[in-house]
Amino acid sequence: MTYLGFVLAALGLGLVIWSARLLGRSFTPFPKPPPEGELVQTGPFGIVRHPIYVGGVLFAAGLSLAFSVYGLILTGVLAVFWFFKARVEERHLSERFPQYAEYRQRTWF
């Protein structure tokens, strides 16, 4: 479990870093995109709409498996929080980018 945990954590961290770099100036911790933000649809964003959240959950789950399985409870809480935050974020993105509806249909969470 420890080895699997470290692998998951590394994959999650790599996904977060890659996604954040692709977003560049569009990256924000808030659900509303910045005024200069753009809709990124390349890299992991071509498959999943919220790869930073997915990577963050993988990272937290991996650390939980490596150090304390009980941490998976907190990882679950984090995943639920990010799920609802993503729903708010998607409303803002739909208002801002007309092509978001089509993008949403061809990608996963």
C-alpha positions as CSV (number, residue, x, y, z in Angstrom):
1,M,0.0,0.0,0.0
2,T,2.8,2.4,0.8
3,Y,4.4,2.0,-2.7
4,L,1.0,2.4,-4.4
5,G,0.3,5.5,-2.2
6,F,3.6,7.2,-3.3
7,V,2.9,6.4,-7.0
8,L,-0.6,7.9,-6.7
9,A,0.7,10.9,-4.9
10,A,3.4,11.5,-7.5
11,L,0.9,11.1,-10.4
12,G,-1.5,13.5,-8.7
13,L,1.2,16.1,-8.0
14,G,2.5,15.8,-11.6
15,L,-1.1,16.3,-12.9
16,V,-1.6,19.4,-10.7
17,I,1.7,21.0,-11.8
18,W,1.2,20.2,-15.5
19,S,-2.4,21.6,-15.4
20,A,-1.4,24.7,-13.5
21,R,1.4,25.5,-15.9
22,L,-1.0,25.1,-18.9
23,L,-3.5,27.4,-17.3
24,G,-0.8,30.1,-16.8
25,R,-2.5,33.5,-16.1
26,S,-5.9,31.7,-16.2
27,F,-5.1,29.9,-13.0
28,T,-7.0,31.1,-9.9
29,P,-8.1,29.5,-6.6
30,F,-11.5,31.1,-7.0
31,P,-14.4,29.7,-9.0
32,K,-14.7,32.8,-11.3
33,P,-12.2,32.9,-14.1
34,P,-9.9,36.0,-14.1
35,P,-10.7,38.8,-16.7
36,E,-7.7,37.8,-18.8
37,G,-8.4,34.1,-18.5
38,E,-8.7,31.8,-21.4
39,L,-10.5,28.4,-21.8
40,V,-7.7,25.8,-21.9
41,Q,-8.6,22.7,-23.8
42,T,-5.2,21.0,-24.4
43,G,-3.2,18.6,-22.4
44,P,-5.1,17.0,-19.5
45,F,-7.9,19.6,-20.1
46,G,-8.6,17.8,-23.4
47,I,-9.8,14.8,-21.3
48,V,-11.0,16.2,-18.0
49,R,-12.4,19.6,-17.2
50,H,-10.9,19.9,-13.7
51,P,-7.5,18.1,-13.8
52,I,-6.2,20.1,-10.8
53,Y,-9.0,18.8,-8.6
54,V,-8.5,15.3,-9.9
55,G,-4.7,15.5,-9.3
56,G,-5.2,17.0,-5.9
57,V,-7.5,14.1,-4.9
58,L,-5.0,11.6,-6.3
59,F,-2.2,13.3,-4.3
60,A,-4.2,13.3,-1.1
61,A,-5.4,9.7,-1.5
62,G,-1.8,8.6,-2.3
63,L,-0.5,10.2,0.8
64,S,-3.3,8.7,2.8
65,L,-2.5,5.2,1.5
66,A,1.2,5.8,2.2
67,F,0.9,7.2,5.8
68,S,-2.6,6.6,7.2
69,V,-5.6,5.0,5.6
70,Y,-7.8,7.1,7.9
71,G,-6.7,10.1,5.9
72,L,-8.9,8.7,3.1
73,I,-11.9,10.1,5.1
74,L,-10.4,13.6,4.8
75,T,-9.6,13.0,1.2
76,G,-13.3,12.1,0.6
77,V,-14.3,15.4,2.3
78,L,-11.9,17.3,0.0
79,A,-13.3,15.5,-3.1
80,V,-16.8,16.4,-2.1
81,F,-15.8,20.0,-1.5
82,W,-14.1,20.2,-4.9
83,F,-17.0,18.6,-6.6
84,F,-19.4,21.3,-5.5
85,K,-16.8,24.0,-6.2
86,A,-16.4,22.7,-9.7
87,R,-20.2,23.0,-10.2
88,V,-20.0,26.7,-9.3
89,E,-17.0,27.1,-11.4
90,E,-18.7,25.6,-14.4
91,R,-21.6,28.1,-14.2
92,H,-19.1,30.9,-14.3
93,L,-17.2,29.3,-17.2
94,S,-20.4,28.7,-19.2
95,E,-21.3,32.4,-18.8
96,R,-17.9,33.6,-19.9
97,F,-17.0,31.2,-22.7
98,P,-19.8,30.3,-25.3
99,Q,-17.8,27.2,-26.4
100,Y,-17.9,25.8,-22.8
101,A,-21.1,23.8,-23.4
102,E,-19.5,21.8,-26.3
103,Y,-16.3,21.4,-24.3
104,R,-18.3,20.0,-21.4
105,Q,-20.0,17.4,-23.6
106,R,-16.7,15.9,-24.8
107,T,-14.8,15.8,-21.5
108,W,-15.2,14.1,-18.2
109,F,-15.5,15.9,-14.8
